[in-house]
Amino acid sequence: MYDLVIFDNDGVLVDSEPISNRHLAAYLTEIGHPTSYEESVRDYMGSAMHRVHELIHERTGRRLPEDFDEVFHTRVFAAFERELKPIAGVFDVLEQLVAQGVPYCVASSGSHERIRVGHRTTGLDRWFGDGLVFSAQDVGRGKPAPDLFLHAAERMAVAPERCAVVEDSPLGVRAGVAAGMDVYGFTAMTPAEKLTGVQGHFSDMAELLPLLS
């Protein structure tokens, strides 16, 4: 077993990706950047908000409104309160890690507020205290840069090569690989062939711990 298991949040701990990408596509379309749900998943799943701003500017030469992030998060957080669920089986995984004495944490492209809203809504907050939550806000560059995963490992005092990353997006997988960590790809939303360079794929949380052992 590894010395540290680093979980992505959206799509790995909480079933937030369909909600987030539905609202992101709708909001971008509303303000003049037509985007389908599928395009949002393809371009933005697993990334920090700065990537949305950067890609829109790169493609159109236009800047998103100054209050874009605030409006988007207000809509998404309201939807989380109504709809968000934990990923099936993730409580069992966390219980087993605790029982085995294996440290874990979360390293997410989302903001600290987004992570906390999702965890409070789903009951995951009991598993993730303040010292176990890391956000792209904590580093200069979000995924696919390795900075966030390296920051989490440093704060948890574990060498990168002793870390296992659990990811469900191509951007997140790239970040974990670039950090020199072993990565395991969760294929609930992303086909296995798009999660390349991983140590293994799994489609059900019940399959994860045997892969890590």
BAFI-3210 file (N, C-alpha, C; in Angstrom, 3 decimals, decimal comma, padded with zeros to 6 digits):
// residues 213
n [1|2|3|4|5|6|7|8|9|10|11|12|13|14|15|16|17|18|19|20|21|22|23|24|25|26|27|28|29|30|31|32|33|34|35|36|37|38|39|40|41|42|43|44|45|46|47|48|49|50|51|52|53|54|55|56|57|58|59|60|61|62|63|64|65|66|67|68|69|70|71|72|73|74|75|76|77|78|79|80|81|82|83|84|85|86|87|88|89|90|91|92|93|94|95|96|97|98|99|100|101|102|103|104|105|106|107|108|109|110|111|112|113|114|115|116|117|118|119|120|121|122|123|124|125|126|127|128|129|130|131|132|133|134|135|136|137|138|139|140|141|142|143|144|145|146|147|148|149|150|151|152|153|154|155|156|157|158|159|160|161|162|163|164|165|166|167|168|169|170|171|172|173|174|175|176|177|178|179|180|181|182|183|184|185|186|187|188|189|190|191|192|193|194|195|196|197|198|199|200|201|202|203|204|205|206|207|208|209|210|211|212|213]
n.u [000,843|000,358|001,969|000,423|-002,780|-004,129|-006,979|-008,813|-011,507|-014,084|-016,218|-014,867|-014,944|-017,343|-020,396|-020,296|-019,582|-021,444|-023,425|-021,968|-020,863|-023,138|-024,277|-022,166|-021,918|-024,439|-024,343|-022,126|-023,131|-025,322|-024,127|-023,050|-021,174|-021,505|-021,853|-021,859|-023,004|-021,388|-019,097|-018,245|-017,554|-015,463|-013,559|-013,211|-013,525|-012,221|-010,507|-009,189|-010,883|-009,542|-008,758|-011,057|-011,451|-009,064|-009,204|-011,536|-010,795|-008,588|-009,798|-011,744|-010,910|-012,141|-012,935|-014,199|-016,966|-016,287|-017,533|-017,941|-017,052|-018,183|-020,978|-021,338|-020,554|-022,446|-024,771|-024,073|-023,538|-026,064|-027,379|-025,926|-026,830|-029,366|-029,041|-026,597|-024,658|-022,710|-020,059|-020,865|-019,989|-017,726|-017,547|-017,084|-014,520|-013,004|-013,417|-012,071|-009,449|-008,873|-009,101|-006,947|-004,912|-003,889|-002,820|-004,682|-005,878|-007,460|-007,098|-007,970|-009,134|-011,086|-012,308|-011,631|-014,035|-015,920|-015,231|-015,796|-018,560|-019,596|-018,740|-020,010|-022,662|-022,869|-021,984|-019,349|-017,667|-016,997|-014,915|-012,822|-010,827|-009,501|-006,727|-006,529|-007,390|-006,803|-006,465|-006,611|-006,413|-004,368|-001,971|000,114|-000,524|-003,083|-004,271|-003,481|-000,888|001,647|001,725|-000,251|-000,628|001,976|002,248|000,320|001,454|003,833|002,862|001,688|003,858|005,014|006,849|006,693|006,816|005,733|003,089|-000,325|-002,532|-005,929|-007,938|-010,261|-010,236|-008,711|-006,990|-006,384|-005,126|-002,854|-001,597|-001,013|000,732|002,789|003,679|005,115|003,852|001,995|-000,895|-004,394|-007,103|-010,417|-013,237|-015,895|-017,089|-015,355|-013,976|-011,765|-009,678|-009,052|-007,780|-004,764|-001,527|-001,808|-001,665|-003,662|-007,129|-010,453|-013,939|-015,712|-015,968|-015,490|-013,496|-011,153|-009,312|-008,158|-006,582|-004,705|-003,262]
n.v [-001,192|002,309|005,290|007,506|008,403|010,298|011,936|013,139|015,507|016,379|014,284|012,081|011,900|013,260|013,410|015,517|016,454|016,150|018,013|020,445|020,821|020,949|023,355|025,115|024,968|025,981|028,592|029,757|029,666|031,323|033,856|034,332|032,529|029,874|026,642|023,201|020,603|018,334|019,451|021,070|019,173|017,907|019,986|021,272|019,647|018,670|020,805|023,965|027,126|029,147|028,069|028,031|030,756|031,292|029,628|030,554|033,209|032,740|031,516|033,306|035,900|037,499|038,599|036,967|038,009|040,070|039,203|036,548|034,075|034,291|034,407|031,956|030,095|030,632|029,667|026,971|026,061|026,284|024,343|022,120|021,882|020,929|018,607|017,155|014,207|011,775|009,885|006,581|004,120|005,381|006,075|003,600|003,025|005,062|004,402|001,952|002,740|004,305|002,315|000,739|002,443|004,151|007,147|009,834|012,348|015,204|016,675|019,192|020,800|022,614|025,449|026,179|026,805|025,617|022,900|022,528|023,130|021,030|018,834|019,235|018,988|016,328|014,832|014,188|015,805|014,937|013,251|014,687|016,817|020,169|020,034|018,194|018,983|020,266|022,777|024,118|026,788|027,071|026,992|028,181|027,270|025,328|021,923|020,775|020,981|019,835|020,987|021,194|018,552|017,991|019,922|019,017|016,542|017,429|018,924|016,877|015,461|013,341|011,491|012,061|009,702|007,805|008,177|007,657|008,636|009,343|009,725|011,161|012,527|013,467|015,722|015,761|013,273|013,678|015,609|014,178|012,200|013,834|014,748|012,654|010,562|007,527|006,852|006,261|005,524|006,533|005,428|006,206|008,402|008,983|007,473|004,652|004,695|007,346|008,014|007,896|006,450|005,585|003,507|001,715|001,061|001,652|001,093|001,085|001,940|-000,108|-001,543|-000,202|-000,295|-002,935|-002,509|-000,701|-002,083]
n.w [000,000|-000,572|000,805|000,881|-000,239|-002,719|-003,449|-006,217|-006,315|-007,587|-009,255|-008,337|-005,503|-005,053|-006,928|-008,945|-011,461|-013,709|-012,915|-012,652|-015,244|-016,817|-015,938|-016,465|-019,280|-019,988|-018,942|-020,269|-022,875|-022,597|-022,303|-024,746|-025,766|-027,309|-026,077|-025,730|-023,476|-023,766|-024,938|-022,849|-020,899|-022,290|-022,600|-020,118|-017,865|-014,804|-014,550|-013,291|-012,700|-014,040|-016,437|-018,012|-018,481|-019,874|-022,198|-023,478|-024,033|-025,677|-027,862|-028,771|-028,392|-026,596|-023,285|-020,388|-018,306|-015,402|-013,110|-013,582|-012,382|-009,840|-010,343|-011,676|-009,661|-007,688|-008,907|-009,292|-006,669|-005,520|-007,011|-006,169|-003,514|-003,965|-005,522|-005,281|-004,759|-002,915|-004,448|-005,257|-002,944|-001,946|000,757|001,954|000,985|002,229|004,921|005,037|004,442|006,695|008,657|007,975|008,475|006,523|005,223|003,711|001,386|-000,194|-003,373|-005,280|-008,292|-007,863|-005,927|-002,433|-001,177|-002,877|-002,594|000,146|000,299|-001,239|000,294|002,772|001,973|001,206|003,341|003,460|004,829|007,362|006,967|005,971|007,296|007,917|007,402|005,411|002,970|-000,172|-002,618|-005,970|-005,591|-003,813|-005,108|-007,845|-010,424|-011,872|-012,488|-015,774|-014,714|-012,425|-009,938|-007,836|-006,859|-006,029|-004,051|-002,200|-001,455|-000,300|001,888|003,297|003,954|002,427|000,058|-003,475|-005,092|-003,468|-003,451|-004,349|-006,827|-007,360|-010,020|-012,421|-014,775|-017,923|-017,710|-014,978|-014,684|-016,258|-014,680|-012,323|-013,286|-014,228|-011,807|-010,895|-009,661|-008,979|-010,815|-010,778|-012,761|-012,752|-014,289|-014,502|-015,789|-017,839|-020,682|-020,575|-022,431|-022,712|-020,444|-020,090|-019,359|-016,787|-013,790|-013,482|-014,301|-013,087|-012,564|-010,556|-007,151|-005,376|-006,532|-006,157|-003,821|-003,927|-006,225|-005,295|-003,444]
ca.u [000,000|001,088|002,045|-000,600|-003,727|-004,628|-008,207|-009,478|-012,798|-015,230|-016,284|-014,211|-015,583|-018,728|-020,884|-020,555|-019,217|-022,611|-024,070|-021,106|-020,717|-024,433|-024,442|-021,129|-022,303|-025,599|-023,958|-021,309|-024,032|-026,155|-023,386|-022,554|-020,147|-022,267|-021,111|-022,700|-022,568|-020,275|-017,914|-017,795|-016,852|-014,222|-012,582|-013,037|-013,626|-010,993|-009,628|-009,535|-011,663|-008,719|-008,702|-012,232|-011,134|-007,975|-009,639|-012,483|-010,038|-007,749|-010,626|-012,618|-010,332|-012,994|-012,804|-015,436|-017,307|-015,521|-018,256|-018,279|-016,856|-019,142|-022,304|-021,312|-020,520|-023,746|-025,700|-023,658|-023,709|-027,502|-027,688|-025,344|-027,727|-030,538|-028,814|-025,290|-024,548|-021,357|-019,845|-021,238|-018,898|-016,549|-017,468|-016,446|-013,086|-012,415|-013,435|-011,013|-008,160|-008,703|-008,878|-005,604|-003,933|-003,301|-003,178|-005,315|-006,272|-008,093|-006,433|-009,007|-009,064|-012,096|-011,953|-011,908|-015,469|-016,631|-014,976|-016,502|-020,001|-019,873|-018,531|-021,084|-023,914|-022,848|-021,512|-017,921|-016,884|-016,498|-013,711|-011,787|-010,555|-008,824|-005,392|-006,595|-008,037|-005,921|-007,177|-005,805|-006,190|-003,158|-000,777|000,037|-001,085|-003,924|-004,072|-002,613|000,416|001,760|001,941|-001,201|-000,321|003,254|001,958|-000,360|002,421|004,760|002,169|001,424|005,186|005,181|007,544|005,772|006,808|004,991|001,703|-001,258|-003,531|-007,171|-008,415|-011,246|-010,159|-007,402|-006,138|-005,916|-004,170|-001,604|-000,982|-000,458|001,889|003,848|004,180|005,898|003,045|001,184|-002,248|-005,417|-008,147|-011,812|-013,834|-017,347|-017,509|-014,360|-013,525|-010,417|-008,670|-008,699|-006,990|-003,556|-000,378|-002,170|-001,291|-004,826|-008,442|-011,541|-015,222|-016,506|-015,099|-015,141|-012,317|-009,984|-008,320|-007,324|-005,595|-003,671|-002,528]
ca.v [000,000|003,572|006,090|008,545|008,324|011,643|011,878|014,266|015,688|016,350|013,058|010,973|011,850|013,726|013,267|016,921|016,832|016,413|019,253|021,588|021,024|021,381|024,785|025,873|025,060|026,867|029,982|030,229|029,869|032,493|035,114|034,488|031,553|028,631|025,492|022,068|019,849|017,465|020,302|021,495|018,015|017,699|021,071|021,855|018,691|018,469|021,978|025,121|028,120|029,984|027,449|028,488|032,120|031,267|029,045|031,458|034,345|032,231|031,156|034,380|037,218|038,223|038,239|036,685|039,084|040,067|038,449|035,230|033,008|034,462|034,004|030,517|029,335|030,792|028,736|025,586|025,720|026,077|023,033|021,116|021,719|020,168|017,398|016,499|012,944|011,207|008,775|005,314|003,288|006,118|005,985|002,314|003,175|005,886|003,612|000,945|003,428|004,647|001,074|000,246|003,460|004,744|008,559|010,256|013,752|015,571|017,755|019,500|022,033|023,528|026,329|025,634|026,949|024,585|021,610|022,479|023,046|019,664|017,881|019,411|018,511|014,872|014,152|013,875|016,703|014,213|012,506|015,588|018,002|021,261|019,661|017,162|019,571|021,127|023,344|024,851|028,121|027,052|026,976|029,118|026,656|024,167|020,785|019,589|021,170|018,940|021,786|020,916|017,247|018,113|020,701|018,132|015,570|018,134|019,243|015,617|014,910|012,061|011,621|011,850|008,333|006,971|008,644|007,190|009,643|008,796|010,781|010,751|013,388|013,473|016,783|015,321|012,186|014,304|016,279|013,168|011,591|014,846|014,869|011,470|009,706|006,508|007,359|005,264|006,220|006,182|005,523|006,377|009,383|009,114|006,174|004,279|005,040|008,752|008,152|007,155|006,583|005,221|002,165|000,858|001,678|001,000|001,726|000,981|002,200|-001,370|-002,083|000,658|-000,718|-004,033|-001,975|000,024|-002,980]
ca.w [000,000|-000,659|002,024|000,798|-001,353|-003,020|-004,237|-006,844|-005,652|-008,487|-010,048|-007,622|-004,185|-005,208|-008,304|-009,281|-012,831|-014,565|-012,488|-012,967|-016,680|-017,334|-015,649|-017,162|-020,694|-020,109|-018,661|-021,386|-024,004|-022,260|-022,467|-026,103|-026,125|-027,408|-025,572|-025,362|-022,296|-024,168|-025,121|-021,528|-020,308|-023,040|-022,475|-018,789|-016,765|-014,047|-014,588|-012,479|-013,431|-014,919|-017,766|-018,755|-018,937|-020,848|-023,467|-024,130|-024,583|-026,773|-029,019|-029,237|-028,185|-025,645|-021,875|-019,671|-017,364|-014,155|-012,084|-014,137|-011,402|-008,752|-010,822|-011,933|-008,414|-007,027|-009,548|-009,061|-005,254|-005,317|-007,590|-005,272|-002,362|-004,400|-006,310|-005,167|-004,036|-002,899|-005,372|-004,626|-002,441|-001,491|002,218|002,282|000,707|003,280|006,153|004,967|004,555|008,112|009,397|007,648|008,847|005,320|005,093|002,459|001,327|-001,452|-004,112|-006,259|-009,075|-007,357|-004,822|-001,097|-000,908|-003,645|-001,956|001,427|000,035|-001,671|001,389|003,759|001,400|001,055|004,541|003,371|005,680|008,539|006,585|005,461|008,098|007,214|006,968|004,377|001,789|-000,956|-003,761|-006,943|-005,033|-002,985|-005,956|-008,956|-011,631|-011,653|-013,367|-015,762|-014,065|-011,269|-008,727|-006,751|-006,272|-005,316|-002,848|-001,251|-000,943|000,589|003,131|004,002|004,261|001,736|-001,219|-004,600|-005,596|-002,524|-003,500|-005,374|-007,188|-007,905|-010,915|-013,427|-015,962|-018,591|-017,165|-013,679|-014,887|-016,716|-013,533|-011,437|-013,948|-014,232|-010,435|-010,576|-008,814|-009,631|-010,998|-011,047|-013,488|-012,483|-015,620|-014,427|-016,798|-018,905|-021,187|-020,146|-023,440|-022,568|-019,211|-020,456|-018,479|-015,419|-013,337|-013,614|-014,434|-012,356|-012,844|-009,325|-006,007|-004,731|-007,207|-005,974|-002,849|-004,457|-007,157|-004,555|-002,539]
c.u [000,876|001,118|001,009|-001,469|-004,323|-005,834|-008,457|-010,844|-013,973|-015,192|-015,638|-014,798|-017,056|-019,116|-021,279|-020,311|-020,432|-023,306|-023,259|-021,056|-022,032|-024,614|-023,387|-021,488|-023,456|-025,208|-023,094|-022,184|-024,859|-025,440|-022,652|-021,415|-020,808|-021,410|-022,098|-022,167|-021,352|-018,993|-017,364|-017,021|-015,497|-013,161|-012,251|-013,086|-012,258|-010,092|-010,091|-010,237|-010,807|-008,621|-009,901|-011,956|-010,095|-008,433|-010,619|-011,747|-009,199|-008,575|-011,384|-011,992|-011,111|-012,749|-014,178|-015,712|-016,532|-016,203|-018,608|-018,180|-017,901|-020,536|-022,369|-021,377|-021,820|-024,754|-025,357|-023,868|-025,189|-027,933|-027,116|-026,286|-028,920|-030,198|-027,586|-025,350|-023,074|-021,251|-020,134|-019,996|-017,732|-016,429|-016,776|-014,940|-012,409|-012,366|-012,299|-009,622|-007,871|-008,371|-007,470|-004,511|-003,238|-003,735|-003,802|-005,605|-006,996|-007,322|-007,292|-008,725|-010,076|-011,578|-012,227|-013,398|-016,267|-016,459|-015,808|-018,016|-020,377|-019,746|-019,602|-022,388|-023,991|-022,418|-020,048|-017,072|-016,333|-015,202|-012,546|-011,698|-009,736|-007,447|-005,354|-007,198|-007,088|-006,634|-006,191|-005,567|-004,871|-001,872|-000,961|-000,654|-001,923|-003,547|-004,275|-001,196|000,473|001,753|001,039|-000,893|000,996|003,084|001,301|000,607|003,388|004,102|001,879|002,718|005,403|005,871|006,585|005,692|006,082|003,511|000,931|-002,306|-004,737|-007,848|-009,428|-011,194|-008,784|-006,463|-005,562|-004,899|-002,827|-000,869|-000,321|000,778|003,069|004,460|005,028|005,179|002,369|-000,262|-003,183|-006,640|-009,526|-012,610|-015,352|-017,860|-016,592|-013,924|-012,070|-009,352|-008,268|-007,889|-005,722|-002,424|-000,650|-001,701|-002,453|-006,090|-009,437|-012,823|-016,141|-015,559|-014,686|-013,878|-011,036|-008,943|-007,518|-006,268|-004,426|-002,792|-001,353]
c.v [001,239|004,284|007,205|008,299|009,724|011,520|013,211|014,380|015,488|015,112|011,864|010,795|012,244|013,711|014,641|017,273|017,040|017,725|020,463|021,862|021,409|022,880|025,634|026,047|026,043|028,324|030,557|030,534|031,137|033,807|035,194|033,595|030,175|027,406|024,396|021,424|019,003|018,257|020,782|020,377|017,825|018,730|021,453|020,870|018,491|019,679|023,045|026,168|028,957|029,396|027,880|029,877|032,095|030,721|029,949|032,645|033,916|032,012|032,332|035,763|038,064|037,707|037,908|037,821|038,948|039,234|037,035|034,127|033,087|033,987|032,499|029,724|029,482|029,806|027,287|025,176|025,488|024,721|021,911|020,835|020,841|018,762|016,574|015,247|012,552|010,118|007,465|004,535|004,046|006,108|004,695|002,385|003,962|005,137|002,596|001,581|003,800|003,393|000,538|001,265|004,101|006,204|008,858|011,750|013,985|016,730|018,065|020,779|023,057|024,389|025,640|025,717|025,867|023,218|021,482|022,390|021,615|018,651|018,013|018,798|016,990|014,113|013,782|014,753|015,992|013,466|013,426|016,853|019,005|020,868|018,647|017,677|020,544|021,510|023,991|026,289|028,208|027,155|027,931|028,574|025,447|023,026|021,235|019,804|020,299|019,655|021,391|019,586|017,291|018,900|019,815|017,133|016,224|018,431|017,997|014,873|013,512|012,317|011,325|010,400|007,359|007,343|007,949|008,275|008,940|009,911|010,246|011,601|013,293|014,533|016,375|014,206|012,750|014,969|015,279|012,507|012,564|015,043|013,671|010,501|008,616|006,996|006,210|005,980|005,666|006,456|005,698|007,344|009,435|007,736|005,913|004,724|006,508|009,023|007,320|007,426|006,204|003,807|001,184|001,677|000,942|001,786|001,730|001,166|000,926|-001,988|-001,342|000,074|-001,948|-003,571|-001,331|-000,887|-003,654]
c.w [000,000|000,698|002,043|-000,426|-001,533|-003,943|-004,946|-006,162|-006,604|-009,379|-009,398|-006,222|-004,258|-006,679|-008,851|-010,737|-013,739|-014,215|-012,941|-014,462|-017,346|-017,125|-016,345|-018,629|-020,881|-019,910|-019,782|-022,607|-023,810|-022,531|-023,799|-026,527|-026,205|-027,064|-025,215|-024,082|-022,627|-024,369|-023,785|-020,835|-020,975|-022,694|-021,037|-017,628|-016,105|-013,963|-013,606|-013,350|-014,366|-016,324|-018,612|-019,327|-020,054|-022,201|-024,205|-024,757|-025,775|-028,026|-029,606|-029,160|-027,199|-024,235|-021,291|-018,682|-016,043|-013,074|-012,533|-013,084|-010,294|-009,163|-011,034|-010,635|-007,635|-007,592|-009,220|-007,604|-004,929|-005,862|-006,730|-004,105|-002,719|-004,874|-005,942|-004,300|-003,947|-003,957|-004,628|-004,197|-001,853|000,037|002,639|002,069|001,824|004,612|006,163|005,054|006,003|008,917|009,177|008,002|007,669|005,209|003,724|002,547|000,011|-002,060|-005,334|-007,023|-008,593|-006,216|-003,491|-000,779|-001,624|-002,998|-000,685|001,251|-000,343|-000,548|002,458|003,254|001,405|002,305|004,510|004,284|006,912|008,246|006,223|006,310|007,315|006,684|005,852|003,075|001,102|-002,253|-004,719|-006,494|-004,271|-003,786|-007,130|-010,191|-011,248|-012,579|-014,818|-015,230|-012,808|-009,928|-007,558|-006,077|-005,494|-004,020|-001,787|-000,631|000,041|001,933|003,964|004,343|003,699|000,397|-002,373|-005,070|-004,670|-002,486|-004,620|-005,585|-007,792|-008,701|-011,919|-014,681|-016,607|-018,032|-015,812|-013,765|-015,328|-015,562|-012,596|-012,007|-013,936|-012,848|-010,026|-009,660|-009,630|-009,666|-011,351|-011,607|-013,225|-013,743|-015,603|-015,493|-018,007|-019,386|-020,834|-021,146|-023,387|-021,303|-019,397|-019,464|-017,041|-015,092|-013,476|-013,749|-013,543|-012,591|-011,637|-008,148|-005,278|-005,333|-006,857|-005,028|-003,288|-005,450|-006,414|-003,719|-003,238]
res [m|y|d|l|v|i|f|d|n|d|g|v|l|v|d|s|e|p|i|s|n|r|h|l|a|a|y|l|t|e|i|g|h|p|t|s|y|e|e|s|v|r|d|y|m|g|s|a|m|h|r|v|h|e|l|i|h|e|r|t|g|r|r|l|p|e|d|f|d|e|v|f|h|t|r|v|f|a|a|f|e|r|e|l|k|p|i|a|g|v|f|d|v|l|e|q|l|v|a|q|g|v|p|y|c|v|a|s|s|g|s|h|e|r|i|r|v|g|h|r|t|t|g|l|d|r|w|f|g|d|g|l|v|f|s|a|q|d|v|g|r|g|k|p|a|p|d|l|f|l|h|a|a|e|r|m|a|v|a|p|e|r|c|a|v|v|e|d|s|p|l|g|v|r|a|g|v|a|a|g|m|d|v|y|g|f|t|a|m|t|p|a|e|k|l|t|g|v|q|g|h|f|s|d|m|a|e|l|l|p|l|l|s]
***
